[in-house]
Amino acid sequence: MPATERGNRHVAHTDFAQPLVSANLSSLAFERLEQAIMTGELKPGERLSETTLAKRYGISRGPLREAIGRLEGRNLVERVANLGARVISLRNDELIDLLVIRESLEGMACRLAATRIKPAELKRLQKMLEQHAQDDAVVSGRGYFQGGGDLDFHYRIVKASGNARLFQMLDEELYSLLRLYRQRLSTRPGRPKQALEEHRRVLEALEARDPDAAEAAMRAHIQSSRASLEHHMASEATPASDVA
């Protein structure tokens, strides 16, 4: 089955300790580290020791340093004075600010996509949501986990907007970081099925070619996610990096 049609699946854990053997060690190290961050093997705020990771992967520190630099560019790693590189960790207020920005940008993307999306892409989105509805994690309420790129419902809509600059802003500056927290927030009780229903409303508006309804549905979806987070913050007073 093509990668673009696999739909929602549990994010598979990589063998984090398996040595890397390839001419392109930097790219493989980047992929391994990114996956480890996304799956929680490397937790928010955790220090990235070049010596330890190079030994674990069986590579020199040069390719590893390049990989960590790429993760910085994706906003998944930050440099801290006297501490070195560590996995990004957001305060609650920083995460809320990102969700506000995401609501605006994705609302705009969905408005544009309503008149620009191709019929074939609408069918692919419909099939994706059908697969999501059958996913064990969604059905059981454990979470709503999506992969990156074309395996993500939101990513495909932004791509369908046809606005290259908007796509760049979301894909290169926000999505990696947001996906890190989206996966954890999607496990809140009742949220998986609620999010799926909200996705269906977005798709219905896109199929109707209604820009106003499409933007409203996407904004409502992201507002709902933010409200869930704010409710959790108020009731638990837990740092964003511990939200699960």
Secondary structure, DSSP 8 states (H G I E B T S, - for coil): --GGG--S-------TTS---SS-HHHHHHHHHHHHHHTTSS-TT-B--HHHHHHHHT--HHHHHHHHHHHHHTTSEEEETTTEEEE----HHHHHHHHHHHHHHHHHHHHHHHHH--HHHHHHHHHHHHHHHH-HHHHHTS-----SGGGSHHHHHHHHT--HHHHHHHIIIIIHHHHHHHHHHTTSTTHHHHHHHHHHHHHHHHHTT-HHHHHHHHHHHHHHHHHHHHHHHHHH---GGG--
